Amino acid sequence: MIHRGGMPHAGLTGSEIWKRACGTDKNCVEVAGLADGRVAIRDSKDLTAPPLVLEPESYGLFLAAIKRGDH
């Protein structure tokens, strides 16, 4: 399940520890594990935008697609 938009995200407390990952083109994303097991992803260039929140299985599929070069 993906949650995005202006609505509050259950599990986001504002105290998440965000880790940054950057590509060779200097485009970066930040990722935080949430207390309920979901994973939040945000664009490091726009920290005011709501994050994309993925269930663990969806996050795994997302990572696998990136590793295959699908994104």
C-alpha positions, 0 to 999 in steps of 0.5 A: 500500500502506498500513501501519498498526498497532503494527509498525515501519515500514520507512523510518522512522528517527526523523529525519524532518522533519515538516511540519504542515498545519492546517485552519480548525478547528485540526485538524492533521496532520503529513506527512513524506517518507521516504527510500524515496519513501513518505509518512508522515502522523500526527495532531498530537494523538497523536504516539505513534500509529503514522503512516499510511504511503502509497506515492507514488501512494496519497498523490497519490490521497489528496490529490486526494480531499481537494481534491475534498472527499471527506474 
